[in-house]
Amino acid sequence: MQRNKVHHVYTVDRVAGDLGVSEALIHDLTLGLEPEDGVVWVYGANDDDGI
């Protein structure tokens, strides 16, 4: 039985705004994360690198 289901995805700019920090800080915090840490890659319409 799968337990980890994604039901919401927020963009980096949304998270940064909600937390009152810069997008760069959020990006820096995610650089060392791996999928087993709960990372979900999100690709925007004009973004081939993903976040």
Buried (B, 14 or more C-beta within 10 A) or exposed (E): EEEEEEEEEEBBEEBBEEEEEEBEEBEEEBEEEEEEEEEEEEEEEEEEEEB
